[in-house]
Amino acid sequence: MDCVEEEVDFNWEEYLEETGATAAPHTSFRHVELSLQSSFQPGMKLEVANKGSLDTYWVATIITTCGQLLLLRYCGYGDDRKTDFWCDVMTAELHPVGWCAQNHKTLQPPEDNVYLRA
């Protein structure tokens, strides 16, 4: 699984053969293994803690995954990539949609410019 959504025509096997290089063992890339084990997929929606308002959450869509990192976009921002933000699944407060209702938490849109950099 790759962090980039585009297909790349580069062939590592040919490169290694042509250069006489040896491939690094896959265990050297733990972040890739975490990404493959993760159930997070682009297009999924999550309830995410708002950075600017304590105890409030908003729905975000997963744009892409890269290891334990997710690139998210708050719902309601259409195709505006300027407000996308990265979060670490190991440390971020992420919940399935419906979690706020079940736990009596407030869903509230984020305030502009509060959440720009995670």
C-alpha positions in Angstrom: 0.0 0.0 0.0 1.4 3.3 -1.0 1.1 6.8 0.4 0.6 8.3 -3.0 -2.7 7.7 -4.8 -1.2 7.8 -8.3 0.3 4.7 -10.0 4.0 4.9 -10.6 5.7 3.1 -13.5 9.0 2.6 -11.7 10.0 -1.1 -11.3 12.1 -1.7 -8.2 13.0 -5.3 -9.2 14.5 -4.0 -12.5 16.3 -1.2 -10.7 17.9 -3.5 -8.2 18.9 -6.0 -10.8 20.5 -3.2 -13.1 22.4 -1.6 -10.2 23.4 -4.7 -8.4 21.8 -3.3 -5.2 20.1 -5.4 -2.5 16.6 -4.6 -1.3 16.2 -3.5 2.3 14.2 -6.0 4.4 10.5 -5.2 4.8 10.9 -5.1 8.6 12.9 -1.9 8.1 9.6 -0.2 7.1 7.4 -0.7 10.1 5.1 2.2 9.1 4.2 0.3 5.9 3.2 -2.8 7.9 1.1 -0.6 10.2 -0.6 0.9 7.2 -1.4 -2.6 5.8 -2.8 -3.8 9.1 -5.0 -0.7 9.6 -8.6 -0.8 8.7 -8.7 2.9 7.8 -9.5 3.5 4.1 -9.8 6.6 2.0 -13.4 7.8 1.9 -14.3 6.5 5.4 -15.8 9.1 7.8 -14.8 9.5 11.4 -15.8 11.7 14.3 -12.7 13.8 15.2 -12.0 16.0 18.2 -12.1 19.7 17.4 -8.7 21.3 18.1 -10.2 24.7 19.0 -13.1 23.7 21.2 -12.8 21.3 24.1 -15.2 18.4 24.2 -16.6 19.0 20.7 -16.2 16.9 17.6 -16.9 17.0 13.9 -17.1 14.5 11.1 -14.1 14.2 8.8 -13.4 12.1 5.7 -10.2 10.2 5.3 -8.5 11.5 2.2 -5.4 9.2 2.3 -3.5 7.0 4.6 0.3 6.8 5.1 1.3 4.3 7.8 -0.3 5.4 11.0 -1.0 8.9 9.6 -4.4 9.9 8.2 -5.0 12.9 6.0 -8.4 14.2 7.0 -10.8 16.8 5.7 -13.7 18.1 7.8 -17.1 17.5 6.2 -18.6 20.6 4.7 -15.4 21.8 3.2 -16.0 20.3 -0.2 -12.9 19.9 -2.3 -11.0 22.7 -0.4 -7.6 21.0 0.3 -6.3 24.1 2.2 -7.9 22.9 5.4 -6.8 19.2 5.2 -4.9 18.0 8.2 -2.8 15.0 9.2 -3.4 13.1 12.4 -1.7 10.1 14.0 -4.0 7.2 14.7 -2.0 6.3 17.8 -2.5 9.7 19.5 -5.5 11.4 17.9 -9.0 11.2 19.3 -10.8 9.4 16.5 -14.2 7.7 16.7 -16.7 5.9 14.4 -19.6 8.0 13.2 -22.4 7.8 15.8 -20.0 7.8 18.8 -20.9 11.3 19.8 -24.6 10.5 20.0 -24.0 7.3 22.0 -21.7 9.2 24.4 -23.6 12.4 24.7 -20.8 14.5 23.1 -21.4 17.6 21.0 -21.0 17.6 17.2 -20.0 21.1 16.3 -18.3 22.4 13.1 -14.7 23.6 13.7 -14.1 27.4 13.7 -12.2 28.7 10.7 -8.4 28.8 11.1 -8.4 26.9 14.4 -7.7 23.5 13.0 -5.4 24.3 10.1 -2.3 22.5 11.3 -2.5 19.3 13.3 
